[in-house]
Amino acid sequence: MKYMLLVCGDDTADASGMNPVEPWVEDLGERRVRLHGHRLALPDRAVTVRVRDGEVLRVDGPFAETKEYVAGFDILECDSMEEAIEAAARHPVATIGAMEVRPFWEDEDDEAQIRALDAELTEAVRERDVDRMTACYAPEAAAFADGREHRGVDALRKSMEELLAGVSGPVTREVLDFRVHVDESVAFGHALVRLRATRTDGTRLDDLTRVTTGYRNAGPRWLIAHEHVSLAAEERS
């Protein structure tokens, strides 16, 4: 499960004796407990925004005047809250400030959403539905296949239409091996994909490809932002 770790500094505390943060970051990163994180600028560079009666109200400075402030954040992936608390307690800032540990909203399963997107692409290919196929891609997506670059959804659509124009009947897209790594708003997938169809001249198309895919979290859903396709076998039928 993922946890947000808010690193809360204290501007009245003496940080001269605090241990460096880098060893903590390196240790949790090597164990794949810490997924992402970053320091934040000091509160005097913050801007607080409110909207009242349609008017945008901007105030320079933090939301509230307090000696404690959020100095940075880390995203952890732990088996339990206890494990996340243990990781937070080892953070050097915990000795002079405070660490807020908060679990992510539980109904968000990014990997399941990405696998569902891939299943939607497979079904759209089978149905020869170009609109559904292109809906799986971000508008600025780039794909590399057959030694060519297809940049943008219009170029992708043209490539898909060319593929379908060269075959008759349904197109079978079989995913033989699919591994996904998710890191917040981006993810990467590696798969073996077999594409089968009958060409318009009656010969069989049967290509086994390696597909590397980059995904981007586009708000309510994941989309394909980058795709690289190469033949997995020496011979192409």
Secondary structure, 3 states (H helix, E strand, C coil): CEEEEEEEEECCCCCCCCCCCHHHHHHHHHCCCEEEEEECCCHHHCEEEEEECCEEEEEECCCCCCCEEEEEEEEEECCCHHHHHHHHHCCHHHHCCEEEEEECCCCCCHHHHHHHHHHHHHHHHHCCCHHHHHCCEEEEEEEEECCEEEECHHHHHHHHHHHHHCEEEEEEEEEEEEEEEEECCEEEEEEEEEEEEEECCCCEEEEEEEEEEEEEECCCCEEEEEEEEEECCCCCC
